[in-house]
Amino acid sequence: MNPKEREIWRLERSTKFLVWMASKSSKNKTWLDKLCRLLVTKVTAVHPDDDFLRDPLIDEDKGFDPDELDRFQRGEQ
């Protein structure tokens, strides 16, 4: 088995294991299910710096205040 085949085999096994853990964590009845849920959540979580869906206006709370929003919706300046 050459190194490329070994890497493909390793990725295939890890993917199968992750799918098994995800199916196990969806039940959430036993302690093993809960442990799998914790691990799957940790593995699939996106780091906040890499999350392209985050909005800096919301994170920094630079939005409209209620009065500004009301004036904007009524079309006032």
C-alpha positions as CSV (number, residue, x, y, z in Angstrom):
1,M,0.0,0.0,0.0
2,N,1.6,3.2,-1.1
3,P,1.3,6.5,1.0
4,K,-1.5,7.9,-1.3
5,E,-3.6,4.8,-0.9
6,R,-3.0,4.9,2.8
7,E,-4.2,8.5,3.1
8,I,-7.3,7.7,1.1
9,W,-8.0,4.7,3.3
10,R,-7.5,6.8,6.4
11,L,-9.9,9.5,5.1
12,E,-12.5,6.9,4.2
13,R,-12.3,5.3,7.7
14,S,-12.5,8.6,9.5
15,T,-15.5,9.6,7.4
16,K,-17.3,6.4,8.1
17,F,-16.6,6.8,11.8
18,L,-17.9,10.4,11.7
19,V,-21.1,9.3,10.0
20,W,-21.5,6.5,12.6
21,M,-21.0,9.1,15.4
22,A,-23.5,11.5,13.8
23,S,-26.2,8.7,13.6
24,K,-25.4,7.7,17.2
25,S,-25.6,11.3,18.5
26,S,-29.0,11.8,16.9
27,K,-30.6,9.4,19.3
28,N,-29.3,11.2,22.4
29,K,-30.6,8.5,24.9
30,T,-27.5,6.9,26.4
31,W,-24.3,8.4,27.7
32,L,-22.5,7.2,24.5
33,D,-25.0,9.1,22.4
34,K,-24.4,12.2,24.4
35,L,-20.7,11.8,24.1
36,C,-20.9,11.4,20.4
37,R,-23.1,14.5,20.2
38,L,-20.5,16.5,22.1
39,L,-17.7,15.2,19.9
40,V,-19.5,15.8,16.6
41,T,-20.4,19.3,17.7
42,K,-16.8,20.0,18.6
43,V,-15.5,18.6,15.3
44,T,-17.9,20.4,13.1
45,A,-17.9,23.8,14.8
46,V,-16.6,26.7,12.8
47,H,-14.1,29.0,14.4
48,P,-15.5,32.5,14.7
49,D,-12.7,34.0,12.6
50,D,-13.4,31.6,9.8
51,D,-17.2,32.0,9.8
52,F,-18.1,34.0,6.7
53,L,-21.8,34.4,7.8
54,R,-20.9,36.6,10.8
55,D,-21.9,40.2,10.4
56,P,-19.6,42.8,12.1
57,L,-22.6,45.2,12.5
58,I,-24.4,42.6,14.6
59,D,-21.3,41.5,16.5
60,E,-20.3,45.1,17.4
61,D,-23.9,46.1,18.1
62,K,-23.8,49.0,15.6
63,G,-27.4,48.7,14.4
64,F,-30.3,51.0,14.5
65,D,-31.9,52.1,17.8
66,P,-35.7,51.7,17.9
67,D,-36.4,55.4,17.2
68,E,-34.0,55.4,14.1
69,L,-35.6,52.3,12.8
70,D,-39.1,53.7,13.2
71,R,-38.2,57.0,11.4
72,F,-36.5,54.9,8.6
73,Q,-39.6,52.7,8.2
74,R,-41.8,55.8,7.9
75,G,-39.5,57.4,5.4
76,E,-38.4,60.3,7.5
77,Q,-34.9,61.8,7.3
